[in-house]
Structure formats: structure tokens, C-alpha cells
Amino acid sequence: MHIPFATAKNTLPGLRQIFDTAPARPDALSFSEYATMADETREAFDEARLFWLTSGMRVNTFTQRQADSDLARIMRENRLAYSGRGGLILSGPPLNGKTEVALNLARRVEKRRANAVPEYRSLGEVPVVLVDAPSNGSGKALMSAICRFFHPDIPVPSSWATPRVFDAAIDQLRHARTQVLIIDEVHLLASRSSGDHGDPTDMIKEIQNQSPVTVVLVGVNLLDAAVFGTPRGKQVIDRCDRVELAAATASTANAGAEWKALVTAFDRALPLCDHVPGVLTANSTNLLQASEGCLGNLAKLVRRLVAAIVDEPDRTDERITPERLADVLKRTAQSTGLDTPVPVRAIRKAIKEAA
């Protein structure tokens, strides 16, 4: 039976913004070309490249590739499953890129559907649903979040019992032919049933049983999270493949090959005029220290470096110099409490050794 609540117009403003308004990379310019721009054009160009750096740039990490491969395989397996479908867990400490990996998974699923069925949106299909778990949320609250994803302007009636809200959410997922449901901040869910509002792990398990959706659970240290501490929670965990995201340290392989590859990807992508990659890559070990091995911190450092250079009013170039890099690392350390700043001499030494 089709739930009346699910017949309203489907606008999906949040996720459509992610897919439709991701900025393109600005054209690479020489500094001489940049300097000859009119003031308004130059300001718009600066805004565009900073916007792309924060909202458009994608770094294809080893973890991202692993998650892509795992999700594609699980989705194939689930298409053949009658019930008890598998899922994917993205787990780890804060600031290690879990949400970014999840968003990239969403973009890839959406892109594959667009390639296969270009008119999928006009057919009412929503390949990916992405919700944040409500803080200390019950199963009913989680199902209500799914309903709000489809219809953010239509409140779920408070009089509805948990089974009816669950049916409405499942009905919408089926009606939209949703392939992947991503639940972020899963560690915030309540660890047990609250009255008649339902255990969230029961809801997740029933989604896997009653719909063809592949569930992706994203959160902080989920394998140790209280929400999965019950036997029913363990059932959900055991059905899922796991991708662990962790900070790199000087003693891990990431500090060598993978971390350096990550820094190199940022280095090559910087939207600076006349940019020649090299300084960041040469300082991958120093950036490991400065960012405490966290992808989120590294991205923040890179964004602040570019913004600091773009904001220099009387600059004559946009090269990454040891002085510019050291200054940003110092100011970031002071304002965020990250590791001790890296002195200019250490940056120069790394560049010299890499030459």
C-alpha cells in the first residue's frame, strides 16, 4: 500500500545541491593574466577558486578506492539477496574524512545511475538518500529523518506510531528506487529502545530485510559504539563490511606511500597562478606532523595556505615559499591547537633533500 505521506512533491534540496552545484575547477592562469583582470573579474575568480577548494576538489585516497570497491561489490550481492542484505561501515576517529568518503560514494552511485538511465530524475528515481542520525535518536526518529529527506517541508505527524513511520520511510525508498541509504553520525543514535519509539538497530536491520537498499553507516568508532552493543546491534554489524579510517602516524605505512600520495594529490590540484607542485610534496612528513595525520586537518591547512596567498594585497606571485607555508602552519597551530608549527628551516631542508 502506498503511504499518502509519500505522495508529496519530491524536491530533495540538500542532496541535489551536493550533486548539482559542485563547482568546477577554475581555469589555470598565469599571474600576469590574473594581474590584468578587472577588479570585479579578479574578485570573482578568487571567490571561485576558494569555493572550488572547499566544495569541489576531490582527493582519491586509498580508503576511498577501497570503499568504492566494497560498496560496488555489496550492491551486486544485495541485488541477488532475498533478505538480510549486507551493508558498509565507515568508521574511525573524528577529522579523518569519513563524511567526505561517504559523499564521494554518493556521487559515484548517482553518476552510474545517470550514465545508465539519463532520464532517471524525471522518472522520480532517487538513487542515494543521505541523512544525519538524530542525536540520541530512537528508531522512530531515524525513520522520520528519512521521511524528511524526501519531503523537508512536510512534518511527520507526531501521532503516527513507530510502525507507521517505518512503513512510510520504506515506502518512499521503494517508490524512489533508492539504491543506497547513507546514515551519517550513527554513533549519536540511542543504544536501546525508548518506550514505543523503537531500537534504531532494529530499524536498520528491517530496512536491510524489507528493501533492496544497501545501507552505509558512517560514524565515530562504530565498532565500539554503544548503539551496536546489543545482540540485535551485533547482527547489523556482522552483516556489514568495514572500512576503518585512521590518522596516519610516522610509524605507519601511510606516513610513507599513502600519506605522501595524499599530499601530492593536494599539491597538484592547488588553484594558484603559475603553481608548480613540489613544495607540499617535499614537506609531506612535516605536514604529517602539523596535521597530526588527519585528512581533515590536512585539507584545512591547504585551504588556509591558498586563502592566505590569495588574500595578500600586494603580492607579485602566488608561489608556495617556505616562508608562506611556515607562516600558515604557525598561525593554524596557534588558532586550532594542532601540533607545534614547522619552522622555515625545516621546510627549506625538506625541499633541498627532495631536489
C-alpha atoms as a printed R data frame, in Angstrom:
    type eleno elety resid chain resno      x       y       z
1   ATOM     1    CA   MET     A     1  0.000   0.000   0.000
2   ATOM     2    CA   HIS     A     2  1.396   3.430  -0.919
3   ATOM     3    CA   ILE     A     3  1.566   5.711   2.126
4   ATOM     4    CA   PRO     A     4 -0.203   9.059   1.465
5   ATOM     5    CA   PHE     A     5  2.639  10.936   3.157
6   ATOM     6    CA   ALA     A     6  4.955   9.800   0.347
7   ATOM     7    CA   THR     A     7  2.910  11.306  -2.474
8   ATOM     8    CA   ALA     A     8  4.039  14.889  -1.994
9   ATOM     9    CA   LYS     A     9  6.354  16.603  -4.448
10  ATOM    10    CA   ASN     A    10  9.943  15.400  -4.123
11  ATOM    11    CA   THR     A    11 12.350  18.373  -4.013
12  ATOM    12    CA   LEU     A    12 15.450  16.960  -2.275
13  ATOM    13    CA   PRO     A    13 17.184  20.336  -1.914
14  ATOM    14    CA   GLY     A    14 20.061  19.157   0.269
15  ATOM    15    CA   LEU     A    15 21.465  16.284  -1.771
16  ATOM    16    CA   ARG     A    16 20.666  17.895  -5.109
17  ATOM    17    CA   GLN     A    17 22.866  20.792  -4.021
18  ATOM    18    CA   ILE     A    18 25.718  18.345  -3.455
19  ATOM    19    CA   PHE     A    19 25.301  16.781  -6.890
20  ATOM    20    CA   ASP     A    20 24.239  19.756  -8.998
21  ATOM    21    CA   THR     A    21 26.175  22.728  -7.663
22  ATOM    22    CA   ALA     A    22 29.604  21.251  -7.033
23  ATOM    23    CA   PRO     A    23 31.870  23.913  -8.534
24  ATOM    24    CA   ALA     A    24 34.134  23.242 -11.496
25  ATOM    25    CA   ARG     A    25 37.851  23.793 -11.206
26  ATOM    26    CA   PRO     A    26 38.735  27.346 -12.301
27  ATOM    27    CA   ASP     A    27 40.968  27.746 -15.342
28  ATOM    28    CA   ALA     A    28 44.705  27.732 -14.687
29  ATOM    29    CA   LEU     A    29 46.082  31.211 -15.235
30  ATOM    30    CA   SER     A    30 49.488  32.800 -15.231
31  ATOM    31    CA   PHE     A    31 49.951  35.540 -12.687
32  ATOM    32    CA   SER     A    32 50.407  38.080 -15.478
33  ATOM    33    CA   GLU     A    33 46.977  37.119 -16.872
34  ATOM    34    CA   TYR     A    34 45.490  37.352 -13.399
35  ATOM    35    CA   ALA     A    35 47.051  40.780 -12.797
36  ATOM    36    CA   THR     A    36 45.470  42.245 -15.936
37  ATOM    37    CA   MET     A    37 41.919  41.307 -14.889
38  ATOM    38    CA   ALA     A    38 39.452  43.985 -13.941
39  ATOM    39    CA   ASP     A    39 38.930  44.238 -10.187
40  ATOM    40    CA   GLU     A    40 35.462  42.680 -10.230
41  ATOM    41    CA   THR     A    41 36.590  39.835 -12.501
42  ATOM    42    CA   ARG     A    42 39.602  39.161 -10.315
43  ATOM    43    CA   GLU     A    43 37.471  39.095  -7.166
44  ATOM    44    CA   ALA     A    44 35.041  36.660  -8.792
45  ATOM    45    CA   PHE     A    45 37.933  34.444  -9.888
46  ATOM    46    CA   ASP     A    46 39.366  34.427  -6.348
47  ATOM    47    CA   GLU     A    47 35.967  33.534  -4.939
48  ATOM    48    CA   ALA     A    48 35.541  30.735  -7.493
49  ATOM    49    CA   ARG     A    49 38.853  29.070  -6.758
50  ATOM    50    CA   LEU     A    50 38.385  29.249  -2.988
51  ATOM    51    CA   PHE     A    51 34.880  27.831  -3.407
52  ATOM    52    CA   TRP     A    52 36.231  25.008  -5.550
53  ATOM    53    CA   LEU     A    53 38.925  24.273  -2.974
54  ATOM    54    CA   THR     A    54 36.351  23.886  -0.203
55  ATOM    55    CA   SER     A    55 33.466  22.324  -2.144
56  ATOM    56    CA   GLY     A    56 34.708  20.922  -5.428
57  ATOM    57    CA   MET     A    57 38.131  19.370  -5.063
58  ATOM    58    CA   ARG     A    58 38.166  15.604  -4.594
59  ATOM    59    CA   VAL     A    59 41.179  13.587  -3.465
60  ATOM    60    CA   ASN     A    60 41.059   9.909  -4.395
61  ATOM    61    CA   THR     A    61 42.646   8.212  -1.393
62  ATOM    62    CA   PHE     A    62 43.377   4.534  -0.868
63  ATOM    63    CA   THR     A    63 40.495   4.398   1.605
64  ATOM    64    CA   GLN     A    64 38.162   5.960  -0.964
65  ATOM    65    CA   ARG     A    65 39.129   3.367  -3.540
66  ATOM    66    CA   GLN     A    66 38.598   0.574  -1.030
67  ATOM    67    CA   ALA     A    67 35.168   1.934  -0.063
68  ATOM    68    CA   ASP     A    68 34.174   2.319  -3.738
69  ATOM    69    CA   SER     A    69 35.157  -1.263  -4.485
70  ATOM    70    CA   ASP     A    70 33.467  -2.669  -1.377
71  ATOM    71    CA   LEU     A    71 30.212  -0.788  -1.970
72  ATOM    72    CA   ALA     A    72 30.006  -1.846  -5.620
73  ATOM    73    CA   ARG     A    73 30.501  -5.492  -4.637
74  ATOM    74    CA   ILE     A    74 27.956  -5.324  -1.785
75  ATOM    75    CA   MET     A    75 25.366  -3.726  -4.081
76  ATOM    76    CA   ARG     A    76 25.822  -6.565  -6.589
77  ATOM    77    CA   GLU     A    77 25.413  -9.144  -3.843
78  ATOM    78    CA   ASN     A    78 22.325  -7.420  -2.453
79  ATOM    79    CA   ARG     A    79 20.549  -7.467  -5.802
80  ATOM    80    CA   LEU     A    80 20.533 -11.255  -5.556
81  ATOM    81    CA   ALA     A    81 19.612 -11.438  -1.851
82  ATOM    82    CA   TYR     A    82 16.070 -12.116  -0.674
83  ATOM    83    CA   SER     A    83 16.626 -10.596   2.785
84  ATOM    84    CA   GLY     A    84 19.387  -9.906   5.289
85  ATOM    85    CA   ARG     A    85 21.242  -7.730   2.832
86  ATOM    86    CA   GLY     A    86 24.752  -6.546   3.590
87  ATOM    87    CA   GLY     A    87 25.960  -3.043   4.246
88  ATOM    88    CA   LEU     A    88 29.109  -0.979   4.636
89  ATOM    89    CA   ILE     A    89 30.529   0.671   7.746
90  ATOM    90    CA   LEU     A    90 32.820   3.711   7.537
91  ATOM    91    CA   SER     A    91 34.303   4.116  10.988
92  ATOM    92    CA   GLY     A    92 37.143   5.967  12.655
93  ATOM    93    CA   PRO     A    93 38.112   8.937  14.832
94  ATOM    94    CA   PRO     A    94 36.910  12.472  14.048
95  ATOM    95    CA   LEU     A    95 38.553  14.504  11.274
96  ATOM    96    CA   ASN     A    96 39.675  11.521   9.224
97  ATOM    97    CA   GLY     A    97 37.447  12.050   6.201
98  ATOM    98    CA   LYS     A    98 34.560   9.647   6.830
99  ATOM    99    CA   THR     A    99 31.840  12.008   5.640
100 ATOM   100    CA   GLU     A   100 33.900  13.013   2.601
101 ATOM   101    CA   VAL     A   101 34.305   9.345   1.646
102 ATOM   102    CA   ALA     A   102 30.552   8.860   2.067
103 ATOM   103    CA   LEU     A   103 29.733  11.887  -0.107
104 ATOM   104    CA   ASN     A   104 32.051  10.629  -2.807
105 ATOM   105    CA   LEU     A   105 30.331   7.231  -2.663
106 ATOM   106    CA   ALA     A   106 27.004   9.025  -3.126
107 ATOM   107    CA   ARG     A   107 28.306  10.956  -6.130
108 ATOM   108    CA   ARG     A   108 29.610   7.787  -7.772
109 ATOM   109    CA   VAL     A   109 26.330   5.899  -7.299
110 ATOM   110    CA   GLU     A   110 24.396   8.855  -8.685
111 ATOM   111    CA   LYS     A   111 26.750   9.183 -11.649
112 ATOM   112    CA   ARG     A   112 26.490   5.483 -12.508
113 ATOM   113    CA   ARG     A   113 22.691   5.722 -12.484
114 ATOM   114    CA   ALA     A   114 22.808   8.835 -14.678
115 ATOM   115    CA   ASN     A   115 25.013   7.006 -17.193
116 ATOM   116    CA   ALA     A   116 22.702   4.004 -17.238
117 ATOM   117    CA   VAL     A   117 19.378   5.898 -17.258
118 ATOM   118    CA   PRO     A   118 19.882   9.585 -18.193
119 ATOM   119    CA   GLU     A   119 16.224  10.389 -17.520
120 ATOM   120    CA   TYR     A   120 16.227   8.799 -14.039
121 ATOM   121    CA   ARG     A   121 15.271  12.019 -12.265
122 ATOM   122    CA   SER     A   122 12.253  12.673 -14.447
123 ATOM   123    CA   LEU     A   123 11.182   9.120 -13.597
124 ATOM   124    CA   GLY     A   124 11.233  10.061  -9.907
125 ATOM   125    CA   GLU     A   125 14.243   7.957  -9.006
126 ATOM   126    CA   VAL     A   126 16.454   8.924  -6.075
127 ATOM   127    CA   PRO     A   127 19.485   6.592  -6.197
128 ATOM   128    CA   VAL     A   128 21.034   7.888  -2.967
129 ATOM   129    CA   VAL     A   129 19.469   9.042   0.286
130 ATOM   130    CA   LEU     A   130 21.742  10.661   2.858
131 ATOM   131    CA   VAL     A   131 20.619  11.548   6.393
132 ATOM   132    CA   ASP     A   132 22.289  12.510   9.643
133 ATOM   133    CA   ALA     A   133 21.336  10.334  12.580
134 ATOM   134    CA   PRO     A   134 19.355  12.368  15.123
135 ATOM   135    CA   SER     A   135 21.209  12.942  18.400
136 ATOM   136    CA   ASN     A   136 20.265  10.249  20.915
137 ATOM   137    CA   GLY     A   137 17.688   9.249  18.349
138 ATOM   138    CA   SER     A   138 15.250   6.393  18.562
139 ATOM   139    CA   GLY     A   139 14.260   4.182  15.671
140 ATOM   140    CA   LYS     A   140 11.233   6.388  15.058
141 ATOM   141    CA   ALA     A   141 13.430   9.500  14.925
142 ATOM   142    CA   LEU     A   142 15.725   7.833  12.399
143 ATOM   143    CA   MET     A   143 12.822   6.815  10.162
144 ATOM   144    CA   SER     A   144 11.402  10.335  10.450
145 ATOM   145    CA   ALA     A   145 14.755  11.693   9.226
146 ATOM   146    CA   ILE     A   146 14.408   9.549   6.095
147 ATOM   147    CA   CYS     A   147 10.901  10.909   5.518
148 ATOM   148    CA   ARG     A   148 12.186  14.481   5.929
149 ATOM   149    CA   PHE     A   149 14.904  13.843   3.360
150 ATOM   150    CA   PHE     A   150 12.230  13.267   0.757
151 ATOM   151    CA   HIS     A   151  9.857  15.966   1.992
152 ATOM   152    CA   PRO     A   152 11.692  18.500   4.176
153 ATOM   153    CA   ASP     A   153  8.699  20.852   4.292
154 ATOM   154    CA   ILE     A   154  6.182  18.228   5.396
155 ATOM   155    CA   PRO     A   155  6.440  17.215   9.071
156 ATOM   156    CA   VAL     A   156  5.836  13.613  10.027
157 ATOM   157    CA   PRO     A   157  2.631  13.603  12.109
158 ATOM   158    CA   SER     A   158  3.550  13.219  15.782
159 ATOM   159    CA   SER     A   159  0.504  10.985  16.219
160 ATOM   160    CA   TRP     A   160  1.973   8.319  13.983
161 ATOM   161    CA   ALA     A   161  3.244   5.246  15.796
162 ATOM   162    CA   THR     A   162  6.696   3.871  15.049
163 ATOM   163    CA   PRO     A   163  5.490   1.112  12.664
164 ATOM   164    CA   ARG     A   164  3.630   3.639  10.536
165 ATOM   165    CA   VAL     A   165  6.652   5.955  10.288
166 ATOM   166    CA   PHE     A   166  8.795   2.943   9.372
167 ATOM   167    CA   ASP     A   167  6.315   1.923   6.659
168 ATOM   168    CA   ALA     A   168  6.320   5.467   5.275
169 ATOM   169    CA   ALA     A   169 10.122   5.536   5.091
170 ATOM   170    CA   ILE     A   170 10.311   2.108   3.436
171 ATOM   171    CA   ASP     A   171  7.553   3.083   1.010
172 ATOM   172    CA   GLN     A   172  9.473   6.167  -0.063
173 ATOM   173    CA   LEU     A   173 12.748   4.286  -0.503
174 ATOM   174    CA   ARG     A   174 10.997   1.721  -2.686
175 ATOM   175    CA   HIS     A   175  8.991   4.291  -4.625
176 ATOM   176    CA   ALA     A   176 12.157   6.274  -5.412
177 ATOM   177    CA   ARG     A   177 14.057   3.084  -6.357
178 ATOM   178    CA   THR     A   178 16.761   4.111  -3.891
179 ATOM   179    CA   GLN     A   179 19.906   2.032  -4.166
180 ATOM   180    CA   VAL     A   180 21.988   3.359  -1.264
181 ATOM   181    CA   LEU     A   181 20.967   4.803   2.105
182 ATOM   182    CA   ILE     A   182 23.813   6.620   3.870
183 ATOM   183    CA   ILE     A   183 23.344   7.315   7.592
184 ATOM   184    CA   ASP     A   184 25.981   9.684   8.983
185 ATOM   185    CA   GLU     A   185 26.778  10.330  12.667
186 ATOM   186    CA   VAL     A   186 25.470   6.866  13.579
187 ATOM   187    CA   HIS     A   187 27.307   6.961  16.922
188 ATOM   188    CA   LEU     A   188 24.714   9.514  18.079
189 ATOM   189    CA   LEU     A   189 21.855   7.029  17.950
190 ATOM   190    CA   ALA     A   190 20.381   5.765  21.206
191 ATOM   191    CA   SER     A   191 21.686   2.398  22.365
192 ATOM   192    CA   ARG     A   192 18.285   0.977  23.294
193 ATOM   193    CA   SER     A   193 14.593   1.296  22.623
194 ATOM   194    CA   SER     A   194 12.921   4.327  24.162
195 ATOM   195    CA   GLY     A   195  9.373   3.331  25.085
196 ATOM   196    CA   ASP     A   196  7.478   2.509  21.909
197 ATOM   197    CA   HIS     A   197  9.842   4.568  19.718
198 ATOM   198    CA   GLY     A   198 11.888   1.598  18.612
199 ATOM   199    CA   ASP     A   199 15.503   0.480  18.725
200 ATOM   200    CA   PRO     A   200 17.376   2.115  15.806
201 ATOM   201    CA   THR     A   201 19.370  -1.053  15.137
202 ATOM   202    CA   ASP     A   202 16.085  -2.910  14.660
203 ATOM   203    CA   MET     A   203 15.036  -0.287  12.127
204 ATOM   204    CA   ILE     A   204 18.323  -0.593  10.223
205 ATOM   205    CA   LYS     A   205 18.056  -4.372  10.201
206 ATOM   206    CA   GLU     A   206 14.478  -4.236   8.931
207 ATOM   207    CA   ILE     A   207 15.482  -1.820   6.158
208 ATOM   208    CA   GLN     A   208 18.022  -4.427   5.070
209 ATOM   209    CA   ASN     A   209 15.357  -7.126   5.234
210 ATOM   210    CA   GLN     A   210 12.450  -5.335   3.591
211 ATOM   211    CA   SER     A   211 14.014  -3.205   0.857
212 ATOM   212    CA   PRO     A   212 16.722  -3.617  -1.788
213 ATOM   213    CA   VAL     A   213 18.612  -0.647  -0.327
214 ATOM   214    CA   THR     A   214 22.285  -1.011   0.594
215 ATOM   215    CA   VAL     A   215 22.897   0.736   3.916
216 ATOM   216    CA   VAL     A   216 26.124   2.671   4.567
217 ATOM   217    CA   LEU     A   217 26.725   3.504   8.241
218 ATOM   218    CA   VAL     A   218 29.136   6.357   8.978
219 ATOM   219    CA   GLY     A   219 30.348   7.444  12.385
220 ATOM   220    CA   VAL     A   220 32.981   7.711  15.073
221 ATOM   221    CA   ASN     A   221 34.471   4.381  16.167
222 ATOM   222    CA   LEU     A   222 31.298   2.494  15.322
223 ATOM   223    CA   LEU     A   223 32.636  -0.938  16.180
224 ATOM   224    CA   ASP     A   224 32.806   0.229  19.797
225 ATOM   225    CA   ALA     A   225 29.663   2.381  19.721
226 ATOM   226    CA   ALA     A   226 27.018   1.721  22.364
227 ATOM   227    CA   VAL     A   227 24.263   1.609  19.752
228 ATOM   228    CA   PHE     A   228 25.644  -1.717  18.485
229 ATOM   229    CA   GLY     A   229 26.295  -3.152  21.939
230 ATOM   230    CA   THR     A   230 23.145  -5.304  21.981
231 ATOM   231    CA   PRO     A   231 22.734  -8.711  20.303
232 ATOM   232    CA   ARG     A   232 20.497  -7.056  17.690
233 ATOM   233    CA   GLY     A   233 23.113  -4.392  17.128
234 ATOM   234    CA   LYS     A   234 25.725  -7.092  16.628
235 ATOM   235    CA   GLN     A   235 23.541  -8.578  13.897
236 ATOM   236    CA   VAL     A   236 23.729  -5.314  11.983
237 ATOM   237    CA   ILE     A   237 27.499  -5.069  12.449
238 ATOM   238    CA   ASP     A   238 28.029  -8.662  11.340
239 ATOM   239    CA   ARG     A   239 26.150  -8.035   8.088
240 ATOM   240    CA   CYS     A   240 28.442  -5.171   7.130
241 ATOM   241    CA   ASP     A   241 31.862  -4.916   5.559
242 ATOM   242    CA   ARG     A   242 34.073  -2.440   7.382
243 ATOM   243    CA   VAL     A   243 36.344   0.343   6.230
244 ATOM   244    CA   GLU     A   244 38.401   1.849   9.036
245 ATOM   245    CA   LEU     A   245 39.737   5.384   8.658
246 ATOM   246    CA   ALA     A   246 42.566   6.269  10.993
247 ATOM   247    CA   ALA     A   247 45.090   9.027  11.386
248 ATOM   248    CA   ALA     A   248 48.479   8.356   9.837
249 ATOM   249    CA   THR     A   249 51.497   8.313  12.108
250 ATOM   250    CA   ALA     A   250 55.213   8.249  11.495
251 ATOM   251    CA   SER     A   251 55.245   4.526  12.248
252 ATOM   252    CA   THR     A   252 52.609   3.522   9.689
253 ATOM   253    CA   ALA     A   253 52.905   2.784   6.002
254 ATOM   254    CA   ASN     A   254 50.594   5.725   5.363
255 ATOM   255    CA   ALA     A   255 53.344   8.051   6.504
256 ATOM   256    CA   GLY     A   256 55.414   6.842   3.575
257 ATOM   257    CA   ALA     A   257 53.497   5.846   0.464
258 ATOM   258    CA   GLU     A   258 49.838   6.655   1.104
259 ATOM   259    CA   TRP     A   259 50.328   9.864   3.069
260 ATOM   260    CA   LYS     A   260 52.786  11.219   0.536
261 ATOM   261    CA   ALA     A   261 50.380  10.324  -2.286
262 ATOM   262    CA   LEU     A   262 47.645  12.206  -0.444
263 ATOM   263    CA   VAL     A   263 49.801  15.325  -0.038
264 ATOM   264    CA   THR     A   264 50.890  15.068  -3.675
265 ATOM   265    CA   ALA     A   265 47.244  14.994  -4.797
266 ATOM   266    CA   PHE     A   266 46.580  18.226  -2.923
267 ATOM   267    CA   ASP     A   267 49.820  19.724  -4.240
268 ATOM   268    CA   ARG     A   268 48.916  19.042  -7.875
269 ATOM   269    CA   ALA     A   269 45.410  20.431  -7.516
270 ATOM   270    CA   LEU     A   270 46.116  23.817  -5.944
271 ATOM   271    CA   PRO     A   271 44.338  26.611  -7.884
272 ATOM   272    CA   LEU     A   272 47.207  29.094  -7.646
273 ATOM   273    CA   CYS     A   273 48.545  31.113 -10.576
274 ATOM   274    CA   ASP     A   274 51.733  29.649 -12.078
275 ATOM   275    CA   HIS     A   275 51.604  26.889  -9.478
276 ATOM   276    CA   VAL     A   276 54.414  24.339  -9.768
277 ATOM   277    CA   PRO     A   277 53.858  21.318  -7.486
278 ATOM   278    CA   GLY     A   278 56.714  20.308  -5.281
279 ATOM   279    CA   VAL     A   279 56.905  22.224  -2.021
280 ATOM   280    CA   LEU     A   280 53.982  20.459  -0.322
281 ATOM   281    CA   THR     A   281 55.062  17.046  -1.595
282 ATOM   282    CA   ALA     A   282 58.607  17.594  -0.345
283 ATOM   283    CA   ASN     A   283 57.170  18.500   3.054
284 ATOM   284    CA   SER     A   284 54.803  15.547   3.395
285 ATOM   285    CA   THR     A   285 56.488  14.463   6.644
286 ATOM   286    CA   ASN     A   286 56.299  17.991   8.070
287 ATOM   287    CA   LEU     A   287 52.621  18.158   7.084
288 ATOM   288    CA   LEU     A   288 52.067  14.807   8.749
289 ATOM   289    CA   GLN     A   289 53.318  16.353  11.968
290 ATOM   290    CA   ALA     A   290 51.432  19.612  11.538
291 ATOM   291    CA   SER     A   291 48.100  17.919  10.746
292 ATOM   292    CA   GLU     A   292 48.503  15.102  13.264
293 ATOM   293    CA   GLY     A   293 47.984  12.680  10.405
294 ATOM   294    CA   CYS     A   294 44.325  13.638   9.858
295 ATOM   295    CA   LEU     A   295 42.913  14.194   6.388
296 ATOM   296    CA   GLY     A   296 40.540  16.856   7.684
297 ATOM   297    CA   ASN     A   297 43.378  18.813   9.259
298 ATOM   298    CA   LEU     A   298 45.489  18.499   6.117
299 ATOM   299    CA   ALA     A   299 42.635  19.839   3.988
300 ATOM   300    CA   LYS     A   300 42.218  22.734   6.426
301 ATOM   301    CA   LEU     A   301 45.924  23.588   6.197
302 ATOM   302    CA   VAL     A   302 45.838  23.516   2.405
303 ATOM   303    CA   ARG     A   303 42.728  25.711   2.254
304 ATOM   304    CA   ARG     A   304 44.259  28.236   4.630
305 ATOM   305    CA   LEU     A   305 47.507  28.294   2.672
306 ATOM   306    CA   VAL     A   306 45.730  29.104  -0.589
307 ATOM   307    CA   ALA     A   307 43.457  31.653   1.091
308 ATOM   308    CA   ALA     A   308 46.423  33.362   2.767
309 ATOM   309    CA   ILE     A   309 48.227  33.744  -0.560
310 ATOM   310    CA   VAL     A   310 45.108  34.952  -2.383
311 ATOM   311    CA   ASP     A   311 44.476  37.490   0.381
312 ATOM   312    CA   GLU     A   312 47.926  39.119   0.060
313 ATOM   313    CA   PRO     A   313 47.021  42.520  -1.434
314 ATOM   314    CA   ASP     A   314 50.383  43.452  -2.951
315 ATOM   315    CA   ARG     A   315 51.693  40.048  -3.997
316 ATOM   316    CA   THR     A   316 53.622  39.714  -7.250
317 ATOM   317    CA   ASP     A   317 53.329  35.922  -7.475
318 ATOM   318    CA   GLU     A   318 51.472  33.021  -5.888
319 ATOM   319    CA   ARG     A   319 54.345  30.623  -5.369
320 ATOM   320    CA   ILE     A   320 54.353  28.447  -2.261
321 ATOM   321    CA   THR     A   321 57.502  29.605  -0.497
322 ATOM   322    CA   PRO     A   322 58.927  28.190   2.726
323 ATOM   323    CA   GLU     A   323 58.018  31.452   4.431
324 ATOM   324    CA   ARG     A   324 54.393  31.373   3.295
325 ATOM   325    CA   LEU     A   325 53.963  27.744   4.295
326 ATOM   326    CA   ALA     A   326 55.648  28.187   7.671
327 ATOM   327    CA   ASP     A   327 53.513  31.246   8.452
328 ATOM   328    CA   VAL     A   328 50.267  29.397   7.757
329 ATOM   329    CA   LEU     A   329 51.364  26.377   9.787
330 ATOM   330    CA   LYS     A   330 52.290  28.656  12.682
331 ATOM   331    CA   ARG     A   331 49.007  30.589  12.644
332 ATOM   332    CA   THR     A   332 46.962  27.422  12.278
333 ATOM   333    CA   ALA     A   333 48.755  25.802  15.206
334 ATOM   334    CA   GLN     A   334 48.038  28.853  17.348
335 ATOM   335    CA   SER     A   335 44.351  29.024  16.468
336 ATOM   336    CA   THR     A   336 43.423  25.340  16.423
337 ATOM   337    CA   GLY     A   337 45.742  23.656  18.895
338 ATOM   338    CA   LEU     A   338 47.262  21.389  16.271
339 ATOM   339    CA   ASP     A   339 50.814  20.136  16.631
340 ATOM   340    CA   THR     A   340 53.740  22.508  17.014
341 ATOM   341    CA   PRO     A   341 54.448  24.702  13.968
342 ATOM   342    CA   VAL     A   342 57.107  23.699  11.463
343 ATOM   343    CA   PRO     A   343 59.969  26.229  11.239
344 ATOM   344    CA   VAL     A   344 61.125  27.678   7.923
345 ATOM   345    CA   ARG     A   345 64.485  25.921   8.171
346 ATOM   346    CA   ALA     A   346 62.777  22.515   8.354
347 ATOM   347    CA   ILE     A   347 60.707  23.321   5.272
348 ATOM   348    CA   ARG     A   348 63.763  24.502   3.349
349 ATOM   349    CA   LYS     A   349 65.669  21.382   4.380
350 ATOM   350    CA   ALA     A   350 62.860  19.128   3.107
351 ATOM   351    CA   ILE     A   351 62.791  20.965  -0.235
352 ATOM   352    CA   LYS     A   352 66.560  20.682  -0.601
353 ATOM   353    CA   GLU     A   353 66.529  16.962   0.216
354 ATOM   354    CA   ALA     A   354 63.744  16.322  -2.308
355 ATOM   355    CA   ALA     A   355 65.521  18.167  -5.118
